[in-house]
């Protein structure tokens, strides 16, 4: 009986760990789930204040988002140091990561790129 109790406890813990964060009723990135479900262009930008590549990416992304081509794109900023639950949910392992979504699905991601043309190209994949 004791062995059965241990196995059931282990199974319950494993199930709890495997349950997606959103399904558990938590929303670690408010509005993200709805934005992706709506099917429009979505950008997730994972940054850290100490990251050199992030500092170079930020003004490029901001400039692009201010143009008419990207006016409908929703941006979600994720702090690499403090939002570990979001990193796990999105399977992100490094800062300076850009992820784009279109029609409710991830269409591409890149890490560490700072060339404005490369950043624009990935963002255009979500349009």
MIPA-22572 format. One record per residue: z, y, x of N, C-alpha, C, O in turn; residue in three letters. Coordinates in steps of 0.05 Angstrom, whole numbers, plus 32768, in hexadecimal, padded with zeros to 4 digits. Layout:
<pts>
ZYXZYXZYXZYXala...
</pts>
This chain:
<pts>
80007FE880118000800080008000801980117FF2802C800Bunk800F801980278011803080397FF6803580467FEE804C8049unk7FE88020804D7FCE802380597FBA802F80467FAA8040804Dunk7FBC8028802D7FAA803380187FB0805180147F9D80618011unk7FC9805880157FD1807480127FC5808580297FBC809B8025unk7FC7807A80417FBC808880597F9E808C80567F9480A1805Cunk7F908077804E7F738078804B7F6B808C80357F58809C8039unk7F79808C801F7F7480A0800A7F7980BC80137F6A80CE800Cunk7F8E80C080227F9480DB802C7F7E80E480407F7680FB803Funk7F7680D280517F6080D880647F4780DF80557F3980F3805Cunk7F4080D080407F2880D680307F2A80F180237F1680FF8021unk7F4180F880197F458112800B7F418129801F7F34813D8018unk7F4C812680377F49813A804B7F2C813D80547F2181538057unk7F1E812680587F02812780607EF18134804A7EDF81438051unk7EF7812E80317EE8813B801B7EED8159801A7EDA81688016unk7F058161801F7F0C817E801F7EFD818C80357EF481A38032unk7EFC8180804C7EEE818C80637ED0818D805E7EC381A18066unk7EC5817980527EA88178804D7E9F818980377E87818F8035unk7EB1819280257EA981A3800F7EA081BE80197EAE81CB8028unk7E8881C780117E7E81E1801A7E9181F780117E9E81F57FFDunk7E92820C80227EA58222801D7E9F822F80027EB282357FF3unk7E8582337FFB7E7F82407FE27E87822F7FCA7E9082397FB6unk7E8482157FCD7E8A82037FB77EA882047FB17EB181FE7F9Aunk7EB8820A7FC57ED5820B7FC17EDF82247FB37EF682287FAFunk7ECC82367FAC7ED3824E7F9E7ED882657FB07EDC827C7FA7unk7ED782617FCA7EDB82767FDD7EC082837FE37EAB82767FE1unk7EC0829D7FE87EA782AB7FEF7EAC82BA80097EB382D18008unk7EA882AD80207EAE82BA80397E9A82D080407E9F82E08052unk7E8482D180327E7082E680377E6782F1801B7E5282E98011unk7E77830380107E72830C7FF57E5583167FF07E4B83267FFFunk7E4A830B7FDB7E2F83127FD37E1983027FDF7E0283027FD5unk7E1F82F37FF47E0A82E480037DFE82CE7FF17DE682CB7FEFunk7E0F82BF7FE57E0682A87FD47DF382B27FBE7DDE82A77FB9unk7DFB82C87FB17DEA82D37F9B7DD082DF7FA67DBB82DB7F99unk7DD182EC7FBD7DB982F77FC87DA582E27FD07D8D82E57FCAunk7DAE82CC7FDC7D9C82B67FE37D9182A97FC97D7982A37FC8unk7DA282A57FB67D9A82987F9D7D8582A97F8E7D74829E7F80unk7D8782C37F917D7482D57F837D5882D27F8F7D4482DA7F82unk7D5582C87FA77D3B82C27FB27D2F82D87FC27D1A82D47FCFunk7D3B82EF7FC37D3083067FD27D3583027FF07D4282EF7FF8unk7D2B831580007D2F8313801D7D4C831880247D58832C801Bunk7D57830780357D73830A803E7D748306805C7D6782F58067unk7D84831780697D88831680867DA68313808B7DB683228080unk7DAD8300809B7DC882FD80A57DC7830480C37DB882F880D2unk7DD8831680CB7DD9831F80E77DF5831980F27E09832680EAunk7DF7830681047E1182FF81107E14830E812B7E04830B813Dunk7E29831E812C7E2D832F81437E4A832D814D7E5C83228140unk7E4E833881657E69833B81707E698356817F7E55835E818Bunk7E808364817E7E81837F818A7E7D837E81A87E75839381B4unk7E82836881B67E7F836681D27E64835C81DB7E5F835981F3unk7E52835681C87E39834881CD7E23835D81D47E1C836E81C3unk7E18835B81EC7E02836D81F47DE9836A81E47DDD837F81DCunk7DE1835281DE7DC9834E81CE7DCD835981B17DBA836581A6unk7DE5835681A77DEA8360818C7DE7837E818B7DDD838A8178unk7DF1838B81A07DEF83A981A17DD283B281A27DCC83C78198unk7DC183A281AE7DA583A881AF7D9783A281957D8483B0818Dunk7DA0838D81877D938385816E7D9A839881577D89839E8146unk7DB383A281567DBC83B281407DAA83CA81397DA383CD8122unk7DA383DB814C7D9283F281447D7583E9813C7D6983F7812Bunk7D6C83D481477D5183CA813F7D5283C181227D4183C88112unk7D6683B1811B7D6983A781007D6D83BE80ED7D6183BF80D7unk7D7E83D180F47D8483E880E37D6A83F880DE7D65840180C7unk7D5A83FD80F27D42840C80EF7D2E83FD80DD7D22840A80CBunk7D2B83E380E17D1983D480D07D2283D480B27D1283D780A0unk7D3C83D180AE7D4783D180937D4383EC80857D4383ED806Cunk7D40840180947D3C841B80887D1F842180817D1984368075unk7D0D840F80887CF1841380817CEA840880667CF883F6805Cunk7CD48412805A7CCC8408803F7CC783E9803E7CCD83DD802Aunk7CBC83DE80547CB683C180547CCF83B0804F7CCD839B8043unk7CE683B980597CFF83A980577D1383B580447D2B83AD8045unk7D0B83C680327D1E83D480207D2C83C0800D7D4283C68005unk7D2083A980077D2C83967FF57D3C838080037D49836F7FF7unk7D3C8381801E7D4B836C802D7D698372802C7D7283888032unk7D78835D80267D95835F80267D9F835680417D978341804Bunk7DB08366804E7DBB835F80687DD9835880657DE883658057unk7DE0834380727DFC833A80737E04833980917DF9832980A0unk7E18834880987E22834980B37E3A833680B57E4C833680A5unk7E39832680CA7E4F831280CF7E5A831780EB7E4B831880FEunk7E74831A80EC7E82831E81067E88830381127E9682F38107unk7E7D82FF81297E8082E581377E9D82DE813D7EA482C6813Dunk7EAD82F281437EC882ED814B7EDC82E881347EF082DA8137unk7ED682F4811C7EE982F381067EE082E380EE7EF182DC80DDunk7EC782DC80EB7EBD82CE80D47EB482B280DA7E9E82AA80D5unk7EC682A380E57EC0828780EE7EB8827580D67EA8826380DAunk7EC4827B80BE7EBC826A80A77E9F826E80A07E92825B8097unk7E95828680A37E79828C809D7E67827F80B27E52827480ACunk7E6F828080CB7E60827480E17E5D825680DC7E48824A80DFunk7E73824980D37E72822D80CE7E60822780B67E50821480B7unk7E62823780A27E518233808A7E34823580907E2382268085unk7E2D824880A17E11824D80A87E07823F80C17DF0824280C9unk7E19822F80CD7E12821F80E57E09823180FC7DF5822C8109unk7E18824681007E13825981167E268254812D7E3E82528128unk7E1B825381457E2C824D815C7E2D826481707E3D82648182unk7E1C8278816C7E1B828E817F7E1882A981717E0C82AB815Bunk7E2382BE817D7E1F82D981737E0282E081797DF382D18186unk7DF982F781707DDE830181727DCA82EF81637DB382ED816Cunk7DD382E3814E7DC282D1813E7DB882E081257DC882ED8117unk7D9F82DE81207D9282E881087D8882D180F77D7B82BF8102unk7D8F82D080DE7D8582BB80CB7D7882C980B47D8382DC80A9unk7D6082C080AC7D5382CC80957D4E82B7807F7D49829F8085unk7D5082C080667D4D82AF804F7D3782BB803D7D3482D4803Bunk7D2882A980307D1482B1801D7D12829B80087D148284800Dunk7D0F82A47FEF7D0E82917FD87D25827D7FD87D2282667FD1unk7D3C82877FE07D5582777FDE7D5882637FF57D6B82537FF4unk7D478265800A7D49825280207D498261803B7D3D8276803Dunk7D568255804E7D54826080697D38825A80737D2E82448072unk7D2B826F807E7D10826C80887D0E826D80A67CFB826380B2unk7D22827A80B37D22827A80D07D3C828680DB7D4B829280CCunk7D41828180F47D58828D81027D51828F811F7D418280812Aunk7D5F82A2812C7D5B82A681497D7582B181557D8582BD8147unk7D7982AC816E7D9182B5817C7D8982C381967D7982B881A6unk7D9682D9819B7D9482E781B57D7A82F781BA7D77830181D0unk7D6982F981A77D50830881AA7D55832681A57D63832D8191unk7D4B833781B67D4F835481B37D35836481B17D35837C81ABunk7D1E835781B57D04836481B37D00836D81977D00835C8184unk7CFB838781927CF7839081767CE1838281677CE3837D814Funk7CCB837B81757CB5836D81687CBD8351815F7CB583488149unk7CCD8344816F7CD6832981687CEA832A81507CE9831A813Eunk7CFB833E81517D0E8341813A7CFF834881217D05833D810Cunk7CEC835A81227CDC8360810B7CCD834881007CCB834380E8unk7CC2833881127CB38320810A7CC5830C80FA7CBC830280E6unk7CDD830881047CEE82F580F57CF6830180DA7CF882F380C6unk7CFB831B80D97D03832780C07CEC832680AC7CF083238094unk7CD3832980B57CBC832880A47CB8830D80977CAC830A8082unk7CC282F880A47CC082DD80987CCF82DB807E7CC982C9806Eunk7CE282ED80797CF182EC80607CE482FC80497CEC82FB8032unk7CCF830B80507CC1831C803C7CAE830C802B7CA183178019unk
</pts>
